[in-house]
Amino acid sequence: MLALVAAAISGTIYFGLVEPGADKPHADWVHGLIEVSRDRAIAVRAEGLDVPVLGSEAQVLNGAGNYAAMCTGCHLAPGMAPTELSRGLYPAAPALAELGAPDPARSFWVIKHGVKASGMPAWGGSMPDEYIWNMVAFLQAMPNMDADRYRALVAASGGHSHGGGEAMPHGHEETGEHSHDQESDAPDHHADGTGEATQTEGASDPPPADPANEHDHSTHDH
């Protein structure tokens, strides 16, 4: 019996029967198995984490700036329309403006370690634990925010600042100058979370773009 199962698995792999495209969903049983396995594995690893007191204004402010810079392209934000990147991901990234962080320990573990084969990076390589907890505090608060409150927090935050040698200048992401729209050639990971393509109110018109560098995000692409 085991030999037959092994042969079936080997044949499936050899003949390329497993659909690798992100535009083709898994079979329901495959998707269910992956989700159950992933969720249980994360829960086991997050169990026993010492969750600090969360929710201070300083934590939420710091988390807002980093979330706007690092997460909105996939996970969106209050008032933000789906992006090219979020529409193309499979499995789809959870909409954290609605979900938040119901289990702070698990949220911390996922942000720090990432999730294989999902597009979720392991931010712990460049982001100290303190800043990850700040982001968790922000995630807990975000479901209760409207778009105006979210934008105000991002504007008041320190921007992309997590003590990990980030390349993007502080405060750059909340100007909105790289906000993504559907006609852009590359997804923007540093939008202010509104999904709008216009500049921040009161900002001067940008100089003409250099065609050679128009879509160069190499210095801060996540």
ChimeraX commands (.cxc) that place a marker at each C-alpha (Angstrom):
marker #1 position 0.00,0.00,0.00 radius 0.5
marker #1 position 2.75,2.45,0.93 radius 0.5
marker #1 position 4.53,1.58,-2.30 radius 0.5
marker #1 position 1.42,2.47,-4.30 radius 0.5
marker #1 position 1.05,5.79,-2.49 radius 0.5
marker #1 position 4.72,6.59,-3.08 radius 0.5
marker #1 position 4.37,5.68,-6.75 radius 0.5
marker #1 position 1.28,7.88,-7.13 radius 0.5
marker #1 position 3.04,10.84,-5.51 radius 0.5
marker #1 position 6.14,10.32,-7.62 radius 0.5
marker #1 position 4.09,10.11,-10.80 radius 0.5
marker #1 position 2.17,13.25,-9.92 radius 0.5
marker #1 position 5.41,15.14,-9.44 radius 0.5
marker #1 position 7.19,13.68,-12.47 radius 0.5
marker #1 position 4.37,14.42,-14.92 radius 0.5
marker #1 position 3.92,17.96,-13.59 radius 0.5
marker #1 position 0.36,17.44,-12.45 radius 0.5
marker #1 position 0.70,19.82,-9.51 radius 0.5
marker #1 position -0.41,23.25,-10.77 radius 0.5
marker #1 position 2.34,25.77,-9.91 radius 0.5
marker #1 position 0.63,28.92,-11.24 radius 0.5
marker #1 position -0.58,31.52,-8.75 radius 0.5
marker #1 position -3.56,32.16,-11.04 radius 0.5
marker #1 position -4.87,28.62,-10.55 radius 0.5
marker #1 position -6.25,27.84,-7.07 radius 0.5
marker #1 position -5.41,24.63,-5.24 radius 0.5
marker #1 position -7.98,21.90,-5.04 radius 0.5
marker #1 position -10.13,22.40,-1.96 radius 0.5
marker #1 position -8.59,19.48,-0.08 radius 0.5
marker #1 position -5.05,20.66,-0.88 radius 0.5
marker #1 position -5.84,24.21,0.21 radius 0.5
marker #1 position -7.47,22.98,3.40 radius 0.5
marker #1 position -4.54,20.74,4.25 radius 0.5
marker #1 position -2.05,23.56,3.70 radius 0.5
marker #1 position -4.05,26.00,5.85 radius 0.5
marker #1 position -4.54,23.57,8.73 radius 0.5
marker #1 position -0.86,22.54,8.66 radius 0.5
marker #1 position 0.34,26.14,8.53 radius 0.5
marker #1 position -1.97,27.43,11.24 radius 0.5
marker #1 position -1.12,24.57,13.59 radius 0.5
marker #1 position 2.61,24.94,12.99 radius 0.5
marker #1 position 2.48,28.68,13.73 radius 0.5
marker #1 position 0.36,28.14,16.85 radius 0.5
marker #1 position 2.85,25.60,18.23 radius 0.5
marker #1 position 5.79,27.93,17.65 radius 0.5
marker #1 position 4.03,31.01,19.03 radius 0.5
marker #1 position 2.90,29.22,22.18 radius 0.5
marker #1 position 4.73,30.47,25.21 radius 0.5
marker #1 position 5.86,33.77,23.72 radius 0.5
marker #1 position 5.98,36.49,26.36 radius 0.5
marker #1 position 3.59,39.12,25.01 radius 0.5
marker #1 position 4.41,42.59,26.35 radius 0.5
marker #1 position 1.85,45.22,27.27 radius 0.5
marker #1 position 0.64,46.61,23.95 radius 0.5
marker #1 position -1.37,49.64,22.90 radius 0.5
marker #1 position 0.64,52.71,23.90 radius 0.5
marker #1 position 0.53,55.73,21.62 radius 0.5
marker #1 position 4.27,55.44,20.93 radius 0.5
marker #1 position 3.94,51.79,19.91 radius 0.5
marker #1 position 0.99,52.43,17.62 radius 0.5
marker #1 position 2.71,55.43,15.99 radius 0.5
marker #1 position 5.89,53.50,15.28 radius 0.5
marker #1 position 3.91,50.53,14.01 radius 0.5
marker #1 position 1.84,52.76,11.72 radius 0.5
marker #1 position 4.89,54.18,9.98 radius 0.5
marker #1 position 6.45,50.79,9.40 radius 0.5
marker #1 position 3.18,49.20,8.33 radius 0.5
marker #1 position 2.62,51.92,5.73 radius 0.5
marker #1 position 6.13,51.43,4.39 radius 0.5
marker #1 position 6.40,47.66,4.48 radius 0.5
marker #1 position 2.97,46.02,4.39 radius 0.5
marker #1 position 0.30,47.94,2.50 radius 0.5
marker #1 position 1.19,46.61,-0.94 radius 0.5
marker #1 position -0.04,43.16,0.11 radius 0.5
marker #1 position -2.20,43.65,3.22 radius 0.5
marker #1 position -3.78,47.02,2.32 radius 0.5
marker #1 position -4.95,49.62,4.86 radius 0.5
marker #1 position -8.14,51.47,5.86 radius 0.5
marker #1 position -9.70,53.06,2.78 radius 0.5
marker #1 position -7.15,51.50,0.44 radius 0.5
marker #1 position -8.21,49.77,-2.76 radius 0.5
marker #1 position -6.65,46.44,-3.79 radius 0.5
marker #1 position -3.25,46.80,-5.43 radius 0.5
marker #1 position -1.82,44.96,-8.39 radius 0.5
marker #1 position 0.30,42.95,-5.99 radius 0.5
marker #1 position -2.52,42.06,-3.60 radius 0.5
marker #1 position -4.73,40.94,-6.50 radius 0.5
marker #1 position -2.01,38.72,-7.91 radius 0.5
marker #1 position -0.99,36.89,-4.74 radius 0.5
marker #1 position -2.10,33.33,-4.11 radius 0.5
marker #1 position -2.89,32.56,-1.44 radius 0.5
marker #1 position -4.23,36.08,-0.97 radius 0.5
marker #1 position -2.65,38.07,1.84 radius 0.5
marker #1 position -5.15,38.73,4.66 radius 0.5
marker #1 position -6.71,42.21,4.71 radius 0.5
marker #1 position -5.27,43.31,8.04 radius 0.5
marker #1 position -7.32,46.52,8.20 radius 0.5
marker #1 position -10.25,44.21,8.92 radius 0.5
marker #1 position -8.51,41.27,10.61 radius 0.5
marker #1 position -6.03,43.10,12.84 radius 0.5
marker #1 position -4.05,40.88,15.22 radius 0.5
marker #1 position -6.52,38.77,17.21 radius 0.5
marker #1 position -3.65,36.62,18.52 radius 0.5
marker #1 position -0.68,38.94,19.18 radius 0.5
marker #1 position 1.78,36.09,19.78 radius 0.5
marker #1 position 1.00,34.47,16.44 radius 0.5
marker #1 position 1.11,37.83,14.66 radius 0.5
marker #1 position 4.53,38.51,16.16 radius 0.5
marker #1 position 5.83,35.10,15.07 radius 0.5
marker #1 position 4.59,35.52,11.50 radius 0.5
marker #1 position 6.06,39.02,11.13 radius 0.5
marker #1 position 9.39,37.89,12.55 radius 0.5
marker #1 position 9.78,34.56,10.77 radius 0.5
marker #1 position 7.60,34.91,7.67 radius 0.5
marker #1 position 5.69,32.07,6.01 radius 0.5
marker #1 position 7.22,29.84,3.35 radius 0.5
marker #1 position 5.67,29.78,-0.14 radius 0.5
marker #1 position 3.25,32.58,0.71 radius 0.5
marker #1 position 5.09,35.80,-0.15 radius 0.5
marker #1 position 5.29,36.77,3.54 radius 0.5
marker #1 position 8.90,37.84,4.32 radius 0.5
marker #1 position 10.74,37.16,7.56 radius 0.5
marker #1 position 11.20,40.72,8.83 radius 0.5
marker #1 position 13.10,39.53,11.89 radius 0.5
marker #1 position 16.34,39.59,9.93 radius 0.5
marker #1 position 16.31,43.39,9.88 radius 0.5
marker #1 position 13.70,44.34,12.48 radius 0.5
marker #1 position 14.37,43.99,16.24 radius 0.5
marker #1 position 11.66,42.44,18.39 radius 0.5
marker #1 position 10.67,45.77,19.94 radius 0.5
marker #1 position 9.65,47.15,16.55 radius 0.5
marker #1 position 7.80,43.98,15.62 radius 0.5
marker #1 position 5.74,44.27,18.81 radius 0.5
marker #1 position 5.06,47.91,17.90 radius 0.5
marker #1 position 3.63,46.70,14.60 radius 0.5
marker #1 position 1.50,44.13,16.42 radius 0.5
marker #1 position 0.17,46.95,18.64 radius 0.5
marker #1 position -0.72,48.91,15.52 radius 0.5
marker #1 position -2.41,45.89,13.95 radius 0.5
marker #1 position -4.57,45.49,17.06 radius 0.5
marker #1 position -5.70,49.11,16.75 radius 0.5
marker #1 position -6.15,49.28,12.96 radius 0.5
marker #1 position -9.59,47.60,12.61 radius 0.5
marker #1 position -11.08,50.48,14.61 radius 0.5
marker #1 position -9.57,53.14,12.32 radius 0.5
marker #1 position -11.10,54.90,9.37 radius 0.5
marker #1 position -8.94,56.12,6.48 radius 0.5
marker #1 position -8.50,59.62,7.95 radius 0.5
marker #1 position -7.32,58.30,11.31 radius 0.5
marker #1 position -4.92,55.91,9.62 radius 0.5
marker #1 position -3.44,58.64,7.42 radius 0.5
marker #1 position -3.04,60.96,10.41 radius 0.5
marker #1 position -1.14,58.29,12.34 radius 0.5
marker #1 position 1.18,57.59,9.40 radius 0.5
marker #1 position 1.84,61.31,8.94 radius 0.5
marker #1 position 2.65,61.70,12.64 radius 0.5
marker #1 position 4.86,58.62,12.78 radius 0.5
marker #1 position 8.60,58.35,12.22 radius 0.5
marker #1 position 7.95,56.70,8.87 radius 0.5
marker #1 position 10.06,53.71,7.88 radius 0.5
marker #1 position 12.07,53.44,11.07 radius 0.5
marker #1 position 12.73,50.07,12.65 radius 0.5
marker #1 position 16.36,50.13,13.68 radius 0.5
marker #1 position 17.40,47.59,11.07 radius 0.5
marker #1 position 19.38,49.75,8.65 radius 0.5
marker #1 position 16.41,50.43,6.38 radius 0.5
marker #1 position 17.44,52.09,3.12 radius 0.5
marker #1 position 14.41,54.30,2.57 radius 0.5
marker #1 position 14.73,57.81,4.08 radius 0.5
marker #1 position 12.50,58.37,7.08 radius 0.5
marker #1 position 9.23,60.05,6.28 radius 0.5
marker #1 position 9.47,59.23,2.57 radius 0.5
marker #1 position 6.52,56.85,2.46 radius 0.5
marker #1 position 3.92,59.18,3.87 radius 0.5
marker #1 position 4.36,61.82,1.14 radius 0.5
marker #1 position 2.32,59.69,-1.22 radius 0.5
marker #1 position 4.66,60.47,-4.11 radius 0.5
marker #1 position 4.96,56.79,-4.97 radius 0.5
marker #1 position 1.29,55.87,-4.45 radius 0.5
marker #1 position 0.36,53.02,-6.73 radius 0.5
marker #1 position -2.43,52.97,-9.30 radius 0.5
marker #1 position -3.54,50.34,-11.75 radius 0.5
marker #1 position -1.52,51.78,-14.63 radius 0.5
marker #1 position 1.85,51.60,-12.87 radius 0.5
marker #1 position 4.37,49.09,-14.16 radius 0.5
marker #1 position 5.46,47.98,-10.68 radius 0.5
marker #1 position 3.62,47.63,-7.36 radius 0.5
marker #1 position 4.34,50.20,-4.68 radius 0.5
marker #1 position 5.21,48.90,-1.22 radius 0.5
marker #1 position 5.55,52.37,0.35 radius 0.5
marker #1 position 2.21,54.02,-0.30 radius 0.5
marker #1 position 0.48,55.99,2.43 radius 0.5
marker #1 position -2.19,53.32,2.53 radius 0.5
marker #1 position -4.93,55.23,0.72 radius 0.5
marker #1 position -4.59,53.68,-2.71 radius 0.5
marker #1 position -4.71,57.15,-4.25 radius 0.5
marker #1 position -2.42,58.19,-7.06 radius 0.5
marker #1 position -2.32,61.88,-6.18 radius 0.5
marker #1 position 0.27,63.70,-4.09 radius 0.5
marker #1 position -0.32,64.60,-0.47 radius 0.5
marker #1 position -2.36,67.76,-0.11 radius 0.5
marker #1 position -0.17,70.84,-0.13 radius 0.5
marker #1 position 2.80,69.15,-1.78 radius 0.5
marker #1 position 4.29,70.83,-4.82 radius 0.5
marker #1 position 4.11,69.25,-8.26 radius 0.5
marker #1 position 6.96,66.78,-8.82 radius 0.5
marker #1 position 9.62,67.49,-11.43 radius 0.5
marker #1 position 9.38,65.60,-14.73 radius 0.5
marker #1 position 10.33,61.97,-14.25 radius 0.5
marker #1 position 13.52,60.63,-15.71 radius 0.5
marker #1 position 12.37,57.79,-18.03 radius 0.5
marker #1 position 15.47,55.80,-17.20 radius 0.5
marker #1 position 14.66,55.82,-13.49 radius 0.5
marker #1 position 10.89,56.13,-13.48 radius 0.5
marker #1 position 10.24,52.71,-11.95 radius 0.5
marker #1 position 13.45,52.14,-10.07 radius 0.5
marker #1 position 12.52,50.83,-6.59 radius 0.5
marker #1 position 15.76,48.97,-6.03 radius 0.5
marker #1 position 16.75,50.92,-2.95 radius 0.5
marker #1 position 13.63,50.12,-0.95 radius 0.5
marker #1 position 11.72,47.32,-2.56 radius 0.5
marker #1 position 10.39,44.69,-0.16 radius 0.5
marker link #1:1,2 radius 0.2
marker link #1:2,3 radius 0.2
marker link #1:3,4 radius 0.2
marker link #1:4,5 radius 0.2
marker link #1:5,6 radius 0.2
marker link #1:6,7 radius 0.2
marker link #1:7,8 radius 0.2
marker link #1:8,9 radius 0.2
marker link #1:9,10 radius 0.2
marker link #1:10,11 radius 0.2
marker link #1:11,12 radius 0.2
marker link #1:12,13 radius 0.2
marker link #1:13,14 radius 0.2
marker link #1:14,15 radius 0.2
marker link #1:15,16 radius 0.2
marker link #1:16,17 radius 0.2
marker link #1:17,18 radius 0.2
marker link #1:18,19 radius 0.2
marker link #1:19,20 radius 0.2
marker link #1:20,21 radius 0.2
marker link #1:21,22 radius 0.2
marker link #1:22,23 radius 0.2
marker link #1:23,24 radius 0.2
marker link #1:24,25 radius 0.2
marker link #1:25,26 radius 0.2
marker link #1:26,27 radius 0.2
marker link #1:27,28 radius 0.2
marker link #1:28,29 radius 0.2
marker link #1:29,30 radius 0.2
marker link #1:30,31 radius 0.2
marker link #1:31,32 radius 0.2
marker link #1:32,33 radius 0.2
marker link #1:33,34 radius 0.2
marker link #1:34,35 radius 0.2
marker link #1:35,36 radius 0.2
marker link #1:36,37 radius 0.2
marker link #1:37,38 radius 0.2
marker link #1:38,39 radius 0.2
marker link #1:39,40 radius 0.2
marker link #1:40,41 radius 0.2
marker link #1:41,42 radius 0.2
marker link #1:42,43 radius 0.2
marker link #1:43,44 radius 0.2
marker link #1:44,45 radius 0.2
marker link #1:45,46 radius 0.2
marker link #1:46,47 radius 0.2
marker link #1:47,48 radius 0.2
marker link #1:48,49 radius 0.2
marker link #1:49,50 radius 0.2
marker link #1:50,51 radius 0.2
marker link #1:51,52 radius 0.2
marker link #1:52,53 radius 0.2
marker link #1:53,54 radius 0.2
marker link #1:54,55 radius 0.2
marker link #1:55,56 radius 0.2
marker link #1:56,57 radius 0.2
marker link #1:57,58 radius 0.2
marker link #1:58,59 radius 0.2
marker link #1:59,60 radius 0.2
marker link #1:60,61 radius 0.2
marker link #1:61,62 radius 0.2
marker link #1:62,63 radius 0.2
marker link #1:63,64 radius 0.2
marker link #1:64,65 radius 0.2
marker link #1:65,66 radius 0.2
marker link #1:66,67 radius 0.2
marker link #1:67,68 radius 0.2
marker link #1:68,69 radius 0.2
marker link #1:69,70 radius 0.2
marker link #1:70,71 radius 0.2
marker link #1:71,72 radius 0.2
marker link #1:72,73 radius 0.2
marker link #1:73,74 radius 0.2
marker link #1:74,75 radius 0.2
marker link #1:75,76 radius 0.2
marker link #1:76,77 radius 0.2
marker link #1:77,78 radius 0.2
marker link #1:78,79 radius 0.2
marker link #1:79,80 radius 0.2
marker link #1:80,81 radius 0.2
marker link #1:81,82 radius 0.2
marker link #1:82,83 radius 0.2
marker link #1:83,84 radius 0.2
marker link #1:84,85 radius 0.2
marker link #1:85,86 radius 0.2
marker link #1:86,87 radius 0.2
marker link #1:87,88 radius 0.2
marker link #1:88,89 radius 0.2
marker link #1:89,90 radius 0.2
marker link #1:90,91 radius 0.2
marker link #1:91,92 radius 0.2
marker link #1:92,93 radius 0.2
marker link #1:93,94 radius 0.2
marker link #1:94,95 radius 0.2
marker link #1:95,96 radius 0.2
marker link #1:96,97 radius 0.2
marker link #1:97,98 radius 0.2
marker link #1:98,99 radius 0.2
marker link #1:99,100 radius 0.2
marker link #1:100,101 radius 0.2
marker link #1:101,102 radius 0.2
marker link #1:102,103 radius 0.2
marker link #1:103,104 radius 0.2
marker link #1:104,105 radius 0.2
marker link #1:105,106 radius 0.2
marker link #1:106,107 radius 0.2
marker link #1:107,108 radius 0.2
marker link #1:108,109 radius 0.2
marker link #1:109,110 radius 0.2
marker link #1:110,111 radius 0.2
marker link #1:111,112 radius 0.2
marker link #1:112,113 radius 0.2
marker link #1:113,114 radius 0.2
marker link #1:114,115 radius 0.2
marker link #1:115,116 radius 0.2
marker link #1:116,117 radius 0.2
marker link #1:117,118 radius 0.2
marker link #1:118,119 radius 0.2
marker link #1:119,120 radius 0.2
marker link #1:120,121 radius 0.2
marker link #1:121,122 radius 0.2
marker link #1:122,123 radius 0.2
marker link #1:123,124 radius 0.2
marker link #1:124,125 radius 0.2
marker link #1:125,126 radius 0.2
marker link #1:126,127 radius 0.2
marker link #1:127,128 radius 0.2
marker link #1:128,129 radius 0.2
marker link #1:129,130 radius 0.2
marker link #1:130,131 radius 0.2
marker link #1:131,132 radius 0.2
marker link #1:132,133 radius 0.2
marker link #1:133,134 radius 0.2
marker link #1:134,135 radius 0.2
marker link #1:135,136 radius 0.2
marker link #1:136,137 radius 0.2
marker link #1:137,138 radius 0.2
marker link #1:138,139 radius 0.2
marker link #1:139,140 radius 0.2
marker link #1:140,141 radius 0.2
marker link #1:141,142 radius 0.2
marker link #1:142,143 radius 0.2
marker link #1:143,144 radius 0.2
marker link #1:144,145 radius 0.2
marker link #1:145,146 radius 0.2
marker link #1:146,147 radius 0.2
marker link #1:147,148 radius 0.2
marker link #1:148,149 radius 0.2
marker link #1:149,150 radius 0.2
marker link #1:150,151 radius 0.2
marker link #1:151,152 radius 0.2
marker link #1:152,153 radius 0.2
marker link #1:153,154 radius 0.2
marker link #1:154,155 radius 0.2
marker link #1:155,156 radius 0.2
marker link #1:156,157 radius 0.2
marker link #1:157,158 radius 0.2
marker link #1:158,159 radius 0.2
marker link #1:159,160 radius 0.2
marker link #1:160,161 radius 0.2
marker link #1:161,162 radius 0.2
marker link #1:162,163 radius 0.2
marker link #1:163,164 radius 0.2
marker link #1:164,165 radius 0.2
marker link #1:165,166 radius 0.2
marker link #1:166,167 radius 0.2
marker link #1:167,168 radius 0.2
marker link #1:168,169 radius 0.2
marker link #1:169,170 radius 0.2
marker link #1:170,171 radius 0.2
marker link #1:171,172 radius 0.2
marker link #1:172,173 radius 0.2
marker link #1:173,174 radius 0.2
marker link #1:174,175 radius 0.2
marker link #1:175,176 radius 0.2
marker link #1:176,177 radius 0.2
marker link #1:177,178 radius 0.2
marker link #1:178,179 radius 0.2
marker link #1:179,180 radius 0.2
marker link #1:180,181 radius 0.2
marker link #1:181,182 radius 0.2
marker link #1:182,183 radius 0.2
marker link #1:183,184 radius 0.2
marker link #1:184,185 radius 0.2
marker link #1:185,186 radius 0.2
marker link #1:186,187 radius 0.2
marker link #1:187,188 radius 0.2
marker link #1:188,189 radius 0.2
marker link #1:189,190 radius 0.2
marker link #1:190,191 radius 0.2
marker link #1:191,192 radius 0.2
marker link #1:192,193 radius 0.2
marker link #1:193,194 radius 0.2
marker link #1:194,195 radius 0.2
marker link #1:195,196 radius 0.2
marker link #1:196,197 radius 0.2
marker link #1:197,198 radius 0.2
marker link #1:198,199 radius 0.2
marker link #1:199,200 radius 0.2
marker link #1:200,201 radius 0.2
marker link #1:201,202 radius 0.2
marker link #1:202,203 radius 0.2
marker link #1:203,204 radius 0.2
marker link #1:204,205 radius 0.2
marker link #1:205,206 radius 0.2
marker link #1:206,207 radius 0.2
marker link #1:207,208 radius 0.2
marker link #1:208,209 radius 0.2
marker link #1:209,210 radius 0.2
marker link #1:210,211 radius 0.2
marker link #1:211,212 radius 0.2
marker link #1:212,213 radius 0.2
marker link #1:213,214 radius 0.2
marker link #1:214,215 radius 0.2
marker link #1:215,216 radius 0.2
marker link #1:216,217 radius 0.2
marker link #1:217,218 radius 0.2
marker link #1:218,219 radius 0.2
marker link #1:219,220 radius 0.2
marker link #1:220,221 radius 0.2
marker link #1:221,222 radius 0.2
view
